[in-house]
Structures are given as C-alpha cells and as structure tokens.
Amino acid sequence: MPFRQMAEDSNGEKHIISKKPLQNSMNQPKLENGCPLQDVKKCVSRRKSRGKGRTVNKPMMMMMIEPEVGPDVGPPASSKAITFPRRPGFGQVGTRCIVKANHFLAELPDKDLIQYDVTITPAVSSRSMNRSIIAEFVRLYRETELGMRLPAYDGRKSLYTAGSLPFISKEFSVKLEDDDGMGLIREKEYKVAIKFVARADLHHLRQFIAGKQADAPQETLQVLDIVLRELSNQRYTSIGRSFYSPDIRKPQRLGDGLQSWCGFYQSIRPTQMGLSLNIDMSSTAFIEPLPVIEFVAQILGKDVMSRPLCDADRIKIKKALRGVKVEVTHRGNVRRKYRISGLTTQPTRELIFPVDDQMNMKSVVEYFKEMYGFSIQHSHLPCLQVGNQKKASYLPMEACKIVEGQRYTKRLNDRQITSLLKVTCQRPREKEMDILQTVHKNGYEQDPYAKEFGINISEKLTSVEARVLPAPWLKYHDTGKEKECLPQVGQWNMMNKKVINGCTVNYWACINFSRSVQESTARGFCQELAHMCQISGMEYSSEPVIPIYSARPEQVEKALKHVYNAAINKLKGKELELVLAILPDNNGSLYGDLKRICETDLGLISQCCLTKHVFKISKQYLANVSLKINVKMGGRNTVLLDAISWRIPLVSDIPTIIFGADVTHPETGEDSSPSIAAVVASQDWPEVTKYAGLVCAQAHRQELIQDLYKTWNDPQRGTVTGGMIRELLISFRKSTGQKPLRIIFYRDGVSEGQFYQVLLYELDAIRKACASLEPNYQPPVTFVVVQKRHHTRLFANNHKDRSSTDKSGNILPGTVVDSKICHPTEFDFYLCSHAGIQGTSRPAHYHVLWDENNFTADEMQTLTNNLCYTYARCTRSVSVVPPAYYAHLAAYRARFYMEPEESDNATSKSSRTTNGSSVKPLPALKEKVKRVMFYC
C-alpha cells in the first residue's frame, strides 16, 4: 500500500493501544539482500545515497539465529549478536586545545589472574557479613594454606588471586561473632569452600585496547575493578560504584534528620590510551546519627519532650523510622544494634509485657528501672518496636541512637535537594583539586591489593587533545534589525531580533489561581506579555477573549472547563487557542493537573507563570515565555543558517527526520509505578527545528521502548499496525509533503550494559514501522546513544587562561574529545556543547551504535553541536542534543497524566500486561496538542 494511502488510513489511530506480540520473521523488514533483520548471519550491502552520490556502507551485522525480540519476549540470549561501527577516523574541525580529564592511567599487570568460587555455609545474605567472614579467613590462613597470596573478594561468590593457590578445591572453618538482629552477639562457625574456576585472559584485554579484538573481556575488567575497590571497601561505606565517609569532608545537614556525606566514584575503563581509572567526586544523603528523640523532633519540626504524639505524628515517625538501625545507649559500653520494625500505638508508660511463662506482666518503665537502673524520662512517647511482629521487643526512644552510615533511599524534599546541590556544586578548579586529593589519599601506590596484582595507577590527570567547534550562524526573521546571529560563548539574546516564524494567537484567556495576585496586577502582566510576543514577531491579540477569571487551586478542572466553554460560546464556533495560568509559587499538584486536563481532555495549549514572576516583571523572563508560547503554538524561534541554505551534510541532501527518545523511570522507593517512554521527531525539513512528541506508559523500569511499533487485531479491519515511530513518520509526510529518506535517532538514558538489547529491539521496531508504510521502504538509519549520567569531567589545561574558559571557569562550549579517553575502536565522543552557569560542566557522551549513513567524525560531531543551538526554550546552547532533551521533557510531562488515586482493579479492562505486570495506558493526547511542542 502506498505511503500516502497508509497515512490516510491512520488518521484516527491513538498512540496508546493494547499490546500484541510482533509477527514472526516472515513479516520482518529485510535488508537489501533479502535477509530478515533478526536472522542475519552476515549481512553487508552498499547503496548510493540520494542527492550526494556517495557510497553508503551498511555496517556488518554478525547475528545469531535467535527468537524475535518482541514485547513479550526477552532480549537475545547473546549480547555478542551485533558489532557496533568502528570509529571512521578522528575529527579535524575546530580550534585545537589541551584539556585535562579525570582519568588516571592504569598499567596492566603481568601476573595471571585466577578466579575461585566461594561457598559460605550457612549461607549469608549480607554482603558486608560475607566480607567479614572472608577477611577473617584470609587473616587465619594467608601465611599457611593460601601460600601468602592476598586475594580480592567481590562480596558474593568470587575470589580472585594473582597466581594460583596451592590447591584446586578446599574447605576451611572460620569462627566469627554474629549479630542475630535482636541485639544478641554469639560466636558462630562458618565453612568456607574455595574452588578453582578459571584463569582471566589478559591477552584478550590487551588485544581489545590495541583495537585488534572487537568485544571487551568484561570478566577480566571486572577482576581488575574488584581488586582496586578492595581496600576502599574496607575503609568506606560502599554504595554502587561510589564510596562515602564522614571523614572525607565534614557532613552537612540537609534537614529533617538527614546529612550529606561526601565520597568518590571509581571505575576502571578500557580506553585508547590503555586502562583508565575514572575518579569523580560524589555526594549523597545519609540518616544523621542522632539520638532518636532528636531525630523525631527534626522530622516533626517541633519539641516532643513535653506532650504525647497525635496519631498523624506517630504515623509520620513510624514511616520515617521503619527499617532504620539503632544502637542502645542505656547499657554503658554495651552498644547492641537493632533494626526498627515499627512504633507502639500506646505511650511507653502504658506498655506492659509478660516476663515469664506464667504470663506475669511488668511495665516497660519498671523493667528498665529494675534491669538496667535506667529511669525513663519521656514515658509519654511511644516505644520503638524491634525484631519481628510476632516477637517484638520494646525500646524507649530516649535509650536509642541511630547507627552511623545508613544511606537514605527515599525521595528528598525540595529543601533537601537544594541543600544537597549546594554541597555538590563545585567550581572546576575546586573539583579538580578534590579529585587529585582523593587519588593521593587513596594511595594506590601503597595499596596492598594493587601491589599484589601488579597494578600501577598514575596520580596525574590525563591530558587530552581537544577541539573547540565553531558556533553555527542562526537565522531570524528578515523584518528584525538583526537577521542573522553568531552566538558568543554559547549564548545570545533576542534584542533587535524577531522569531523566524511567528505564530498567531487571536483567542486566549487567563486564569488566576493565586490569591495574592489582584486582577489589575494579572491584567498588567498579561498586557506586558502580549506586547513582548508582538515585538518578538508573533501576531498576538492584546486582549483576552473573556475577562481574567480567578479560581481556587483545588477547582482547577472546574475553572478550566468554565473558561473553555465561556470562550467557545463567545467565539461562536471558533476555538480558544491558548490559556495563560497564574499559579501560586508553591502549587502542589496544580501544575500537573492543569497540564493533564488541557492536553488530554480539552485539547488546549497552556502557559503557566508563577506568582513571583507576575509581581516582578522581568524583560528576560517575558522574552523566554514568549519563545515557549511561539513553539507551543506551532511557530519557530530560529533555525540554523546552514539548514535553510541546504548546507548540512547528511541532512540537507535528502528529506531527513531526526528522532529523540527517552524513558524515565519511577523514583527510588516506588515499586510499582510504570516507566514512561517518549519519542519526538522533527516535522520540518530542511530546518529540523519543530518536533512533535508522543508518550506511552510501560512496565516498571522497562528500558526498551515497547510502543515504537506494534500490531493488533481489529474485528473489522483485521491486523492493524501502529506505534510511535509509524505515527511520527506519517506526521512528517503530512507536514513536509515528503517521506523521510534518512533517519537519525538520538536515544537518551541507556547504560553501556543495555546497548545491545536496546539497539536490537529498537532498530528492529524502526525497520518494521517503515516496512508497514510501504513495501521496500527502508531509509538508512543512524542510531546514537546520548549519555549524561557518566563521570568523565573535562578541565581547562590552565585555569588562569581566560581565553580557554567561559565565565564560570569551565571549558568552552563546543569542546569535543574523541581520542585517548574514548573507546579503543568504536565511534564515540565527548561533547561539551553548553557554557557553564555554576558548578563543573558535564560533557554529553555520544556513542554511535549503528550507522548506515556513513557519517564521518566531523559530520556527526558538527551536526550534534549545531543542533544544540536550536533548543526552543532559551537563547543558549544546551548540554544535550535537543531531540533527546525534548523527549526527556515529554516523558516528564506524561507522568502528570497518570492518576494514582484510581484503584488498580478499576483499570483491569484497559490495562495491558507487559512482562507480567499490568500497565494502564496513559490518556491519549489530543490531536491538536500532538502536532506542536506542547512539552516546552
């Protein structure tokens, strides 16, 4: 069926539909020699790229014949099923300079690395207890049975040595004091069985670093990582790949019983220069080791010494203390530790318990006085319950102190986040000094484990050759005084400029949800905003359709519908185009509720403004809001001059669509909320500036985007195809009149361990979406992963040289690095595309996982950097390529569309099952909203 006809058939399609498994390989899209994508063993083809006459090499795919990766099928069994494209050379564009990276060269050992299996009996679930057992085992047997070897241990099942132990398999006995969780300390005997498993292949690692081996020997890298972490595991509190201690830097209070601990991140990585140890500073929240009564007072924000707790306070305290470890303070030097399981409903003075089998009762107050000579002063407070519910023990709050070193894993409030950011925000020079000090303090040259395994770590930051890419020229409207603009150090302004395509807003209304804003103030603000929109190049009516409407925040739905209907009645058939909403500075769920109602129910575009900005009218603020309104209403703010001059390589030559995709996951502690996937795609060519967006809910913490392509059976139409890629391709065709002949796909939020899974699944979905639109329709795809959550930082070679830094002391925007600290063979680079504001800039890491368009290093780096100047919401270049940024914004917005108050059983009809869990589809975006950049 032709693309055009298919587009007409798909007008009514919704973007969230229940899932069905994908079709079998007979219906899979095929590469040009006819091999189905999933079943290819070796598939290499060449084609001529339209418009440029250049040869495009398809990268080699070494695929194993495996079951298809569909929505209800797991990833391929083999992670070696595909090879990523090799680096096509190094970039040459830009002004060369030297930067320093927080990578420290690690020399490879010459020794054999041997792996042994560890079995501890009885089994222990705690990794720290496992470490204690193995530490005692090494202390007892190192000089005898272990032949003076000093092993490194992963805390679970593996032990590593530099050279073989004197035996293949042997069992040992270890005695250790053990806490039973109820505060009782007993000596316990453990059996430790050690058995030879394998020899790590250092030759393979050397070949990989030299570029002679395609896949990284992860097992060998893991051994070296464990060795270098062993001493820090003994010294510090380990969380993920980071280590924390109150001794690294004085803890800072965050409020509500929390404090920040400083620490460092450490990871060993293979790079072009060899093995590199990546060290970065880190901070996280810990529970402050306070007396429990003081902790309770901080949580409640009031004195608790004098009056009993109300039920609401008791529930709040119970929630805050559950699972927290405490130690008793009423027994002198005996500091037994317990984990809190709950809080008593009664105050301590009313608590009694049986003291013997005859059920003779005694009060808690009497017991502590008689047994320990401890007089309970605050008997009006409840007791802590420790142990299990069947056999709970009572501890008075005043006799307990919170154990040091417990990480806080729940969500921080806004005040705590602000406090933590103040701690972590460091200028580049300060951060560089802290990193160097950490490396010196860790003393890797004296580390007994590093010595044992023959690993040497440099104490110097790595100097890397970088290039500063030039900023692109931007085009504005010809009626402005300045028609073109060259950004300076990553920024520019709208003075004397008009947006290149101004939208038209004839019919707008305003709702004031803030009690402190008078109608006259709101009217004055709206007039100032209208004037700013007009001088920015938009056709914007000076007066609202109806008078400004005031409403209470809790009546958001009623207010929106009243204003919508009142405007419709007055306009007699014409539609209300825009709603301005003035919100209180602290507005709770009001913002999210307003966006959900406007975008999924009424089909309205909205712009929210906080009260503080309404009172303090700033020209800069109004200019930024006007930019947002313009793109939300379908306009364009600026475009790359090279785009409208048809000069962007591999974009301007043939119709090209640029996608951005991201998945946001629920916060830590939320065990059942769905993940939200978002995909945006450019809807204009050659400008590539407007991006339409779609969103969907999927299974909790599912990273693969499930709704990229899907099929389902319709009783009337039979098998129907759909999905976000397909819908956005159709939308591009409608907007431009042409079908995309090239696809560039920027994928955010993927960790290295998920590269293979995400590429295989999502590239396959792109292929199927294209094939469903037209037979043999397979535009070449370039698939690029964007990473921000990494720990590589780049510093100016000379902090005193103002010409090599921006105002914040960070490296200049446009700085790109593709050598030395990058992957030994694959196509990746670090790009700092933005100017720093505060703290140390984090470069984005781009990794090309698939490239049928044969980008050169310069073409990919320049395109990515130039796109960062087209972000619609401000006149600054941004740190992440805009399509990926927009996808993140859309996914974040979609979380407001979920209605948590609805019960699970009420959703059974419309839910879909993904990986065994039920996910309620998000309410569909209205057609009018889908077409524009509503998420800005």
Secondary structure, DSSP 8 states (H G I E B T S, - for coil): --HHHHHHHTTT--S---------GGGS-B-TTS-BGGG-SS---EEE-TTT--EEE-------------TTS---S-TTS----B-------SEEEEEEESEEEEE---S-EEEEEEEEES----HHHHHHHHHHHHHHHTTTTTTT---EE-SSSEEEEES--S-SEEEEEEEEEEE-SSS-EEEEEEEEEEEEEEEE-HHHHHHHHTT--SS--HHHHHHHHHHHHHHHHHHSEEETTEEE-TTTS--EEEETTEEEEEEEEEEEEEETTEEEEEEEEEEEEEE---BHHHHHHHHHTS--SSS---HHHHHHHHHHHTT-EEEE-TTTT---EEEEEEEEEEEGGG-EEE-STT--EEEHHHHHHHHH----S-TTSEEEEES-STT-EEEEGGGEEE-S--B--S---HHHHHHHHHHH---HHHHHHHHHHHHHHHTGGG-HHHHHHT-EE-SS-EEEEEEE-----EE--TTSS-SEE--BTTB---TT---SB--EE--EEEEE--TTS-HHHHHHHHHHHHHHHHHTT-EE-SS-SS--EE--GGGHHHHHHHHHHHHHHHHTT----EEEEEE-SS-TTHHHHHHHHIIIII--EEEEEEHHHHHS--HHHHHHHHHHHHHHTT-BS-EEHHHHTT--TTTSSS-EEEEEEEEE---TT-SS--EEEEEEEE-STTT---EEEEEEEESTT--S-TTSSEEEEETTTEEEEE-HHHHHHHHHHHHHSS--SEEEEEEES--GGGHHHHHHHHHHHHHHHHHHHSTT----EEEEEEE-S----EEES-TT-GGGB-TTS-B-TTEEE-SSSS-SSB-EEEEE-S--SSS----EEEEEEEESS---HHHHHHHHHHHTT--TTSSB--SS-HHHHHHHHHHHHHGGG--TTS-GGGGTTT-EEETTEEE-------HHHHTTTTT-
